């Protein structure tokens, strides 16, 4: 076997050493794909028809997605210049990091959290500062505030935290933001906001409505609750000059006309959306309760997924799930994230989980009180 040749051009060494983003594994027709936090329901009523009507594929889309911006501005009661549309919330996150951070700067976030955070910082030339999660797989906002230095340009707070599930409370965030310098960008990543049922959770729109926090930008997406993962459309709400900087760092025309039209049609179907979200959150809560009854120490789950803290057993347990036709998302050395998918998948999850928990040693982080 021959060695893979070196890269034939000059590439930044930190990029050459960076592993590419690894998508959740695809599933065959006989398996449940529970690896990517996708919505198990088909697109909302009217969406497919609206997308089919967007047939002018020879024309460029509106670069600003103005109709969607205006619709979201009306929805949230803000001027349209305080709304920015991107090809998924992660693309806006990348724009914000690029706009604020470069060589010598730092980007602070909890870990483990969304796997894109470290490499987005590295792509910008900045240093990722990873603050360990607190007990219960929750953000340690006091430690994150302590980690802010003169070099910090951005702080990312993911709530509910992907992949572990717990929220940041409004009280915690209010105390945290008071400690962060006003010229440091705070990105409140609320990709799973629609699934939150805990009334204590932070609400990004409430934060933006409070005077004195123009350095906060909130991120949301149509990929999860709205079921448009395949079309890539998300949005940010925040100070217009911060969003202008993000737009300057964006790839032009990255939001397709089909994505904008699908998002608009999805907003028209809010009643059906809320019904579907309720089904998923009830399924999630029932799954968490059943797993805890089996003896698992499952963190609070407020997204559309649950977290198995498995440590060194992660990859072996992921194989057992896959053998049972359940494609899950393992994070080697940490744990497994399992999306809340079709109802038919729940019993299979519980069956594997019941057999696995008995094999975990006493005192293992994954074992709770059965």
C-alpha positions as CSV (number, residue, x, y, z in Angstrom):
1,X,0.0,0.0,0.0
2,X,1.4,3.4,-1.0
3,X,1.3,6.4,1.3
4,X,-1.1,9.2,0.5
5,X,1.0,11.9,-1.2
6,X,1.5,15.2,0.6
7,X,-0.8,18.1,-0.5
8,X,0.7,19.4,-3.8
9,X,0.2,23.1,-3.0
10,X,1.0,25.3,0.0
11,X,-1.8,25.1,2.5
12,X,-2.0,26.7,5.9
13,X,-0.6,24.0,8.3
14,X,-3.5,24.4,10.8
15,X,-5.9,23.8,7.9
16,X,-4.0,20.8,6.7
17,X,-4.2,19.3,10.2
18,X,-7.9,20.0,10.6
19,X,-10.2,17.1,9.9
20,X,-13.1,18.0,7.5
21,X,-16.6,18.3,8.9
22,X,-18.1,14.8,9.2
23,X,-21.7,14.5,8.5
24,X,-24.0,12.1,10.4
25,X,-23.8,8.7,8.7
26,X,-26.5,8.0,6.1
27,X,-28.9,5.1,6.6
28,X,-30.1,2.4,4.2
29,X,-33.7,1.8,3.4
30,X,-34.0,-0.8,6.2
31,X,-32.5,1.4,9.0
32,X,-33.6,4.5,10.9
33,X,-31.3,7.6,10.4
34,X,-31.0,9.1,13.9
35,X,-27.6,10.7,13.3
36,X,-28.4,14.2,12.0
37,X,-31.2,15.7,14.2
38,X,-33.5,15.8,11.2
39,X,-37.2,16.2,11.4
40,X,-38.8,12.8,10.7
41,X,-41.9,14.4,9.2
42,X,-42.3,15.3,5.5
43,X,-42.2,19.0,4.5
44,X,-45.1,21.1,5.9
45,X,-48.3,21.5,3.8
46,X,-47.8,23.7,0.8
47,X,-44.0,23.7,0.8
48,X,-43.5,21.2,-2.0
49,X,-46.0,23.0,-4.2
50,X,-44.3,26.3,-3.5
51,X,-40.8,24.9,-4.3
52,X,-42.1,23.4,-7.6
53,X,-43.3,26.9,-8.6
54,X,-39.8,28.3,-8.2
55,X,-38.8,27.0,-11.6
56,X,-36.7,29.9,-12.9
57,X,-33.4,28.0,-12.4
58,X,-31.7,30.1,-15.0
59,X,-32.0,33.2,-12.8
60,X,-30.1,34.2,-9.7
61,X,-31.9,34.4,-6.4
62,X,-32.5,37.7,-4.5
63,X,-29.1,38.1,-2.8
64,X,-30.8,39.5,0.4
65,X,-33.8,37.1,0.5
66,X,-35.8,40.3,1.1
67,X,-39.2,38.7,1.3
68,X,-38.1,36.3,4.0
69,X,-36.2,39.0,5.8
70,X,-39.4,41.2,5.9
71,X,-41.5,38.2,7.0
72,X,-39.2,37.4,9.9
73,X,-38.9,41.0,10.8
74,X,-42.7,41.2,11.1
75,X,-42.8,37.9,13.0
76,X,-40.3,39.1,15.6
77,X,-41.2,42.8,15.7
78,X,-37.8,44.2,14.5
79,X,-36.7,46.3,11.5
80,X,-35.7,44.2,8.5
81,X,-32.1,45.4,8.6
82,X,-31.8,43.5,11.9
83,X,-32.5,40.2,10.1
84,X,-29.9,38.3,8.0
85,X,-30.5,35.2,6.0
86,X,-27.9,32.5,5.3
87,X,-27.5,29.0,3.9
88,X,-28.2,27.5,7.2
89,X,-27.4,29.1,10.6
90,X,-23.9,27.5,10.5
91,X,-23.0,29.6,7.4
92,X,-24.0,32.8,9.3
93,X,-21.9,31.6,12.3
94,X,-18.9,31.2,10.0
95,X,-19.5,34.7,8.7
96,X,-19.7,36.2,12.2
97,X,-16.5,34.4,13.3
98,X,-14.7,35.6,10.1
99,X,-15.9,39.1,10.6
100,X,-14.7,39.4,14.2
101,X,-11.8,37.1,14.6
102,X,-8.4,36.5,13.0
103,X,-4.8,35.5,13.9
104,X,-4.0,36.3,17.6
105,X,-7.7,36.4,18.5
106,X,-9.7,33.9,20.5
107,X,-13.2,32.4,20.2
108,X,-14.7,31.0,23.4
109,X,-17.3,28.2,23.5
110,X,-18.3,25.2,25.7
111,X,-17.1,21.7,24.9
112,X,-18.4,19.4,24.0
113,X,-20.8,21.4,21.9
114,X,-21.5,21.8,18.1
115,X,-18.5,20.2,16.3
116,X,-18.2,23.0,13.8
117,X,-17.2,25.6,16.4
118,X,-13.5,24.6,16.7
119,X,-12.8,24.5,13.0
120,X,-14.7,27.7,12.3
121,X,-12.3,29.5,14.7
122,X,-9.3,27.8,13.0
123,X,-10.5,28.7,9.5
124,X,-10.6,32.4,10.6
125,X,-7.0,32.0,11.9
126,X,-8.2,32.5,15.5
127,X,-7.6,30.2,18.5
128,X,-10.5,28.1,19.8
129,X,-10.9,28.3,23.6
130,X,-12.9,25.2,24.7
131,X,-14.4,25.5,28.2
132,X,-15.4,22.1,29.6
133,X,-19.1,21.5,30.3
134,X,-20.3,21.5,33.9
135,X,-22.0,18.6,35.7
136,X,-25.1,17.4,33.9
137,X,-23.5,18.2,30.5
138,X,-24.5,21.9,30.8
139,X,-22.7,25.1,29.9
140,X,-20.5,26.4,32.7
141,X,-21.2,30.1,32.0
142,X,-19.1,31.3,34.9
143,X,-16.1,29.4,33.6
144,X,-16.8,30.8,30.1
145,X,-16.9,34.3,31.4
146,X,-13.6,33.7,33.3
147,X,-12.1,32.5,30.0
148,X,-12.8,35.8,28.2
149,X,-9.6,37.8,27.8
150,X,-8.4,40.9,25.9
151,X,-7.9,38.5,22.9
152,X,-11.5,37.3,22.9
153,X,-13.5,38.5,19.9
154,X,-16.5,36.1,20.0
155,X,-18.2,33.8,22.5
156,X,-20.7,31.1,21.3
157,X,-23.5,29.9,23.6
158,X,-25.4,26.9,22.2
159,X,-28.8,26.4,23.8
160,X,-30.1,23.7,23.9
161,X,-26.6,22.4,23.7
162,X,-25.9,20.2,20.7
163,X,-25.1,17.3,21.3
164,X,-25.8,17.0,25.0
165,X,-29.3,18.6,25.3
166,X,-29.5,20.9,28.3
167,X,-30.5,24.6,28.1
168,X,-29.0,27.7,29.4
169,X,-31.5,29.5,31.6
170,X,-32.5,33.1,31.3
171,X,-31.1,33.8,34.7
172,X,-27.8,32.2,33.9
173,X,-27.4,34.1,30.6
174,X,-28.4,37.5,32.1
175,X,-25.6,37.0,34.7
176,X,-23.2,35.9,32.1
177,X,-23.8,38.7,29.6
178,X,-23.2,41.3,32.4
179,X,-19.7,39.9,32.7
180,X,-18.8,39.9,29.0
181,X,-17.2,43.2,27.7
182,X,-19.7,45.0,25.5
183,X,-17.3,45.0,22.5
184,X,-17.1,41.2,22.4
185,X,-19.6,39.5,20.1
186,X,-21.9,36.9,21.9
187,X,-23.5,34.5,19.5
188,X,-26.6,32.8,21.0
189,X,-27.0,29.6,18.9
190,X,-30.7,28.7,19.2
191,X,-30.9,26.1,16.3
192,X,-33.3,24.0,18.4
193,X,-35.3,26.8,20.0
194,X,-38.7,25.5,18.8
195,X,-38.3,22.2,20.7
196,X,-37.7,23.9,24.1
197,X,-40.4,23.3,26.7
198,X,-38.6,24.5,29.8
199,X,-40.0,27.9,30.8
200,X,-36.7,28.8,32.5
201,X,-34.8,28.7,29.2
202,X,-33.1,31.8,27.8
203,X,-35.0,33.5,25.0
204,X,-32.8,35.3,22.5
205,X,-35.5,37.7,21.5
206,X,-36.0,38.7,25.1
207,X,-32.2,39.3,25.4
208,X,-32.3,41.5,22.3
209,X,-35.2,43.4,23.7
210,X,-33.2,44.3,26.8
211,X,-31.3,47.6,26.6
212,X,-27.6,47.4,26.7
213,X,-26.9,44.2,24.8
214,X,-26.3,45.2,21.2
215,X,-23.3,42.8,21.1
216,X,-25.7,39.7,21.1
217,X,-26.7,38.0,17.9
218,X,-29.1,35.1,17.9
219,X,-29.1,32.3,15.3
220,X,-32.0,30.1,14.3
221,X,-32.7,27.8,11.4
222,X,-35.4,26.2,9.2
223,X,-33.5,22.9,9.1
224,X,-34.7,21.3,12.3
225,X,-38.3,22.1,13.5
226,X,-39.4,23.3,10.0
227,X,-38.0,20.3,8.3
228,X,-36.0,22.1,5.5
229,X,-32.6,20.6,6.2
230,X,-32.1,19.7,2.5
231,X,-32.6,23.3,1.4
232,X,-30.2,25.1,3.8
233,X,-31.7,28.3,5.1
234,X,-31.2,29.9,8.5
235,X,-31.3,33.4,9.9
236,X,-29.7,35.8,12.4
237,X,-31.3,38.6,14.4
238,X,-29.1,41.3,15.8
239,X,-27.6,44.8,15.5
240,X,-27.6,45.8,11.8
241,X,-24.0,46.9,11.7
242,X,-22.9,43.5,13.1
243,X,-25.1,41.8,10.5
244,X,-23.6,44.0,7.8
245,X,-20.2,42.7,8.8
246,X,-21.5,39.2,8.5
247,X,-22.8,39.9,5.0
248,X,-19.4,41.3,4.0
249,X,-17.9,37.9,5.0
250,X,-20.6,35.9,3.2
251,X,-20.5,34.1,-0.2
252,X,-22.9,36.0,-2.4
253,X,-26.2,34.4,-3.6
254,X,-25.8,31.3,-1.4
255,X,-29.5,31.2,-0.3
256,X,-31.4,29.8,-3.3
257,X,-34.8,31.1,-4.4
258,X,-36.2,27.6,-3.6
259,X,-35.0,27.8,0.0
260,X,-36.5,31.3,0.5
261,X,-39.8,30.2,-1.0
262,X,-39.9,27.0,1.1
263,X,-39.2,29.0,4.3
264,X,-42.0,31.4,3.5
265,X,-44.4,28.6,2.8
266,X,-43.3,26.9,6.1
267,X,-44.1,30.1,8.0
268,X,-47.6,30.0,6.6
269,X,-48.1,26.5,8.1
270,X,-47.3,27.5,11.8
271,X,-50.3,25.6,13.2
272,X,-49.1,22.3,11.6
273,X,-45.6,23.1,12.7
274,X,-46.5,23.4,16.3
275,X,-48.5,20.2,16.2
276,X,-45.4,18.3,14.8
277,X,-43.1,19.9,17.3
278,X,-45.4,18.8,20.1
279,X,-45.3,15.2,18.9
280,X,-41.5,15.3,18.8
281,X,-41.1,16.8,22.3
282,X,-43.5,14.4,23.9
283,X,-41.7,11.5,22.2
284,X,-38.4,12.9,23.4
285,X,-39.6,13.3,27.0
286,X,-41.1,9.8,27.0
287,X,-37.8,8.4,25.6
288,X,-35.7,10.2,28.3
289,X,-38.0,8.9,31.1
290,X,-37.8,5.3,29.8
291,X,-34.0,5.5,29.4
292,X,-33.7,6.8,33.0
293,X,-35.9,4.0,34.2
294,X,-33.5,1.5,32.6
295,X,-30.7,3.0,34.6
296,X,-29.2,5.5,32.2
297,X,-27.9,8.9,33.4
298,X,-29.4,10.9,30.5
299,X,-28.9,14.7,30.7
300,X,-31.9,17.0,30.4
301,X,-33.0,17.0,26.8
302,X,-34.5,20.1,25.3
303,X,-33.7,19.6,21.6
304,X,-34.9,16.9,19.3
305,X,-32.2,14.4,20.5
306,X,-30.9,12.6,23.6
307,X,-27.3,12.1,24.8
308,X,-25.7,8.9,26.0
309,X,-22.5,9.8,28.0
310,X,-20.4,6.8,27.1
311,X,-16.8,7.9,27.2
312,X,-14.5,5.1,26.1
313,X,-17.4,2.8,25.2
314,X,-18.8,5.2,22.6
315,X,-17.7,3.5,19.4
316,X,-18.4,0.0,20.6
317,X,-22.0,1.0,21.6
318,X,-22.5,2.8,18.3
319,X,-21.8,-0.4,16.5
320,X,-24.5,-2.2,18.5
321,X,-27.0,0.5,17.6
322,X,-26.0,0.2,13.9
323,X,-26.3,-3.6,14.0
324,X,-29.9,-3.1,15.1
325,X,-30.6,-0.8,12.2
326,X,-30.2,2.5,14.2
327,X,-27.8,5.0,12.6
328,X,-26.7,7.2,15.5
329,X,-24.0,9.9,15.9
330,X,-21.0,8.9,18.0
331,X,-18.4,11.3,19.3
332,X,-15.4,9.2,20.1
333,X,-14.4,9.3,23.7
334,X,-17.5,11.3,24.7
335,X,-20.8,9.8,23.9
336,X,-23.6,9.2,21.4
337,X,-26.3,11.6,20.2
338,X,-29.5,9.9,19.1
339,X,-32.1,12.0,17.2
340,X,-35.8,11.7,18.1
341,X,-37.1,10.2,14.9
342,X,-39.9,8.0,13.9
343,X,-42.1,6.5,16.6
344,X,-41.2,3.0,15.3
345,X,-37.5,3.6,16.2
346,X,-38.2,4.2,19.9
347,X,-38.7,0.6,21.0
348,X,-35.5,-0.4,19.1
349,X,-33.5,2.3,20.9
350,X,-34.8,1.2,24.2
351,X,-34.0,-2.5,23.4
352,X,-30.4,-1.7,22.7
353,X,-30.1,0.7,25.5
354,X,-31.4,-1.9,28.0
355,X,-28.8,-4.4,27.0
356,X,-25.9,-1.9,26.9
357,X,-26.5,-0.3,30.3
358,X,-26.1,-3.6,32.1
359,X,-22.6,-3.9,30.7
360,X,-21.4,-0.5,31.9
361,X,-19.1,-0.7,35.0
362,X,-20.3,0.6,38.4
363,X,-19.6,4.3,38.6
364,X,-19.7,4.9,34.9
365,X,-20.9,8.3,33.8
366,X,-23.7,6.8,31.8
367,X,-25.2,4.9,34.7
368,X,-27.8,6.6,36.8
369,X,-30.2,5.2,39.4
370,X,-32.5,2.5,38.0
